[in-house]
Amino acid sequence: MAFLSNNPQLNLNGELQHLLTIEGLSAGMLRHILDTAESFVGVSERDVKKVPLLRGKAIFNLFFEPSTRTRTTFEIAAKRLSADVVNLNINASSQSKGETLLDTVANLSAMHADMFVVRHAAAGAAHLIARHVAPHISVVNAGDGRSSHPTQGLLDMFTIRHFKGGFHNLRVAIVGDVLHSRVARSQIHALTTLGCPEVRVIAPKTLLPRDVSNLGVHVYHRMDQGLKDVDVVMMLRLQNERMQGARLPSAGEFYKHWGLTTEKLRHAKPDAIVMHPGPMNRGVEIDSEVADGPQSVILAQVTFGIAVRMAVMSILAGN
């Protein structure tokens, strides 16, 4: 019997067809992705770092925004699943000649694409593509505007679960430019769905969305109060171009009040872990002593990101 759902990410059987956002996905589905990723962690440690699950599948990386880390980990993940990977050079593509996004996708679909991994500056771009592709094609949102970055949120959840064992007794603080961060939105949805009892956001008022409290988080403007007794500190990247705007003080002032230093980290629990989606602005949102210190799990996030993206692609390709 067909399963009817209003969630555009699910197929008629209620299975994950696209990964566009964490919002609306069940805790069971998120755990299924994390559990599947667990089975892929060991692949990277083998002499032959490949499994044949996506052999014969064609995956197109469509990155309309630059992102070395995300694009590279998606490429590695797809190749470890034995897929054929095509990285589209957007700057040299028909997009720069005036071809529409959907025309580009239609032409690539005609080349027998099985999956599109899409990063775009416009919120909703991946959703738009997902509505117009054939039923056998899957779409993964690799970051769209300020909206969502679901695989980053999932790899962050995997990292937390790996180091903390679960979510039900945790206090988690998300620090920095929440207003412009698609990562923060994905993190908040994932944490609340997986049962984290207390999610905090710490930022100046000018870098918080007006409706942030509606997301079920506790709002703080001071690091000493917001970091008190937390188990996880999730720093956000502060984009340098926004330093010139009226929303922010100088880089030095931001670092003084909201940059994570060893001194500020002492307000958290002694075994708190420190996370960052990268790339880091050292001396702006995080001090090098913390980023390279014993509580940092930032490089582990990158490693786990490959396994999580392998899990997402293998689940989508199996439906």
HELIX and SHEET records of a PDB file:
HELIX    1   1 ALA A   27  PHE A   40  1                                  14    
HELIX    2   2 VAL A   41  GLU A   45  5                                   5    
HELIX    3   3 THR A   68  ARG A   80  1                                  13    
HELIX    4   4 ILE A   90  ALA A   92  5                                   3    
HELIX    5   5 SER A   94  LYS A   97  5                                   4    
HELIX    6   6 LEU A  101  SER A  109  1                                   9    
HELIX    7   7 ALA A  125  HIS A  132  1                                   8    
HELIX    8   8 PRO A  150  LYS A  164  1                                  15    
HELIX    9   9 ARG A  182  THR A  193  1                                  12    
HELIX   10  10 LYS A  205  LEU A  207  5                                   3    
HELIX   11  11 VAL A  212  LEU A  215  5                                   4    
HELIX   12  12 MET A  223  GLY A  226  1                                   4    
HELIX   13  13 ASN A  240  GLN A  244  5                                   5    
HELIX   14  14 ALA A  251  TRP A  258  1                                   8    
HELIX   15  15 THR A  262  LEU A  265  1                                   4    
HELIX   16  16 SER A  288  ALA A  291  1                                   4    
HELIX   17  17 ILE A  298  ALA A  317  1                                  20    
SHEET    1   A 4 ASP A  84  LEU A  88  0                                        
SHEET    2   A 4 ALA A  58  PHE A  63  1                                        
SHEET    3   A 4 MET A 115  HIS A 120  1                                        
SHEET    4   A 4 SER A 138  ASP A 144  1                                        
SHEET    1   B 5 HIS A 218  TYR A 220  0                                        
SHEET    2   B 5 GLU A 198  ILE A 202  1                                        
SHEET    3   B 5 ARG A 171  VAL A 175  1                                        
SHEET    4   B 5 VAL A 232  MET A 235  1                                        
SHEET    5   B 5 ILE A 273  MET A 275  1                                        
END                                                                             
